[in-house]
Amino acid sequence: MNVTIEPTWKAVLADEFEKPYFAQLIDFVRSEYQQHTCYPKGQQIFAAFDACTFEDIKVVIIGQDPYHGAGQANGLCFSVNDGISFPPSLINIFKELQTDLQQPFPATGNLEHWAKQGVLLLNATLTVRKGEAGSHQNKGWETFTDAVIEHISREKNGVVFLLWGGFAKKKGAKIDRSKHCVLESGHPSPMSANQGKWFGNKHFSQANDYLKLLHKKPIDWAVNLQ
């Protein structure tokens, strides 16, 4: 199957695109986009891969599924388009960023700046129907993104995986921790954060400390400050 995706990923995932489940998944997604309003826009479904090549990966952040409100999702997990109000989880991510790295609160919720530096912002499910959270789960996306994580774990070295919340931890259960850095905490959603499971995890500084140990350029976590 000819999938429009960044070339290095196309090479890595070529076998995956030929599997029966993926053909069924694409048929489902096409049907959903024809019959319903779905997010993100069709050309942004693989935006996380297009913005961060396989060679450039330094950090992987795992989300669940795209935002399902109008104008929010842009194909990068936890990220919203410029000019869109910050969802609660993203606000808490930015609060932790503030205290961890003493940075001003970002002016935009668009995390493309992270992606272009080697942060793969990967949702487990890459599409969703408008107003229906989780509506495209269990249709094949999880199988696909499991394969993505397995490729990274097997073929790369020294990648930082940020697993926020129980869902992400399960998703990252098979990561080879002998050659990668896996940082875990509660989810940044208000329910988890207010129970003391998110704030103070210092994942941003820890990720950069690990990258520096490997003589890799750290991530500039500042987000398009204005």
ChimeraX attribute file (.defattr): number of C-alpha atoms within 10 A of each C-alpha:
attribute: neighborCount
match mode: 1-to-1
recipient: residues
	/A:1	12
	/A:2	8
	/A:3	12
	/A:4	11
	/A:5	19
	/A:6	17
	/A:7	14
	/A:8	16
	/A:9	16
	/A:10	17
	/A:11	11
	/A:12	14
	/A:13	17
	/A:14	14
	/A:15	10
	/A:16	17
	/A:17	16
	/A:18	12
	/A:19	12
	/A:20	9
	/A:21	16
	/A:22	18
	/A:23	15
	/A:24	12
	/A:25	17
	/A:26	17
	/A:27	11
	/A:28	15
	/A:29	21
	/A:30	11
	/A:31	11
	/A:32	16
	/A:33	16
	/A:34	10
	/A:35	10
	/A:36	11
	/A:37	15
	/A:38	24
	/A:39	26
	/A:40	26
	/A:41	16
	/A:42	15
	/A:43	11
	/A:44	18
	/A:45	21
	/A:46	21
	/A:47	24
	/A:48	24
	/A:49	24
	/A:50	20
	/A:51	22
	/A:52	23
	/A:53	20
	/A:54	23
	/A:55	11
	/A:56	15
	/A:57	21
	/A:58	25
	/A:59	26
	/A:60	20
	/A:61	18
	/A:62	26
	/A:63	23
	/A:64	20
	/A:65	26
	/A:66	31
	/A:67	27
	/A:68	21
	/A:69	16
	/A:70	13
	/A:71	16
	/A:72	23
	/A:73	27
	/A:74	26
	/A:75	31
	/A:76	33
	/A:77	25
	/A:78	29
	/A:79	22
	/A:80	24
	/A:81	18
	/A:82	15
	/A:83	12
	/A:84	15
	/A:85	14
	/A:86	20
	/A:87	15
	/A:88	14
	/A:89	17
	/A:90	19
	/A:91	19
	/A:92	20
	/A:93	18
	/A:94	22
	/A:95	19
	/A:96	22
	/A:97	24
	/A:98	16
	/A:99	14
	/A:100	17
	/A:101	13
	/A:102	10
	/A:103	16
	/A:104	14
	/A:105	16
	/A:106	18
	/A:107	14
	/A:108	18
	/A:109	22
	/A:110	23
	/A:111	22
	/A:112	23
	/A:113	16
	/A:114	21
	/A:115	25
	/A:116	17
	/A:117	20
	/A:118	22
	/A:119	27
	/A:120	28
	/A:121	25
	/A:122	25
	/A:123	22
	/A:124	25
	/A:125	24
	/A:126	28
	/A:127	30
	/A:128	26
	/A:129	22
	/A:130	17
	/A:131	14
	/A:132	12
	/A:133	16
	/A:134	16
	/A:135	16
	/A:136	22
	/A:137	16
	/A:138	11
	/A:139	16
	/A:140	18
	/A:141	22
	/A:142	19
	/A:143	15
	/A:144	20
	/A:145	18
	/A:146	14
	/A:147	14
	/A:148	18
	/A:149	20
	/A:150	16
	/A:151	15
	/A:152	19
	/A:153	20
	/A:154	12
	/A:155	9
	/A:156	15
	/A:157	16
	/A:158	20
	/A:159	23
	/A:160	24
	/A:161	27
	/A:162	22
	/A:163	24
	/A:164	22
	/A:165	20
	/A:166	13
	/A:167	15
	/A:168	22
	/A:169	19
	/A:170	10
	/A:171	18
	/A:172	20
	/A:173	12
	/A:174	12
	/A:175	18
	/A:176	15
	/A:177	14
	/A:178	9
	/A:179	14
	/A:180	19
	/A:181	20
	/A:182	22
	/A:183	17
	/A:184	18
	/A:185	22
	/A:186	21
	/A:187	22
	/A:188	24
	/A:189	19
	/A:190	16
	/A:191	14
	/A:192	17
	/A:193	18
	/A:194	12
	/A:195	10
	/A:196	13
	/A:197	18
	/A:198	24
	/A:199	22
	/A:200	14
	/A:201	17
	/A:202	16
	/A:203	23
	/A:204	19
	/A:205	16
	/A:206	15
	/A:207	21
	/A:208	20
	/A:209	15
	/A:210	17
	/A:211	20
	/A:212	13
	/A:213	11
	/A:214	13
	/A:215	9
	/A:216	13
	/A:217	13
	/A:218	20
	/A:219	22
	/A:220	11
	/A:221	19
	/A:222	18
	/A:223	19
	/A:224	14
	/A:225	10
	/A:226	6
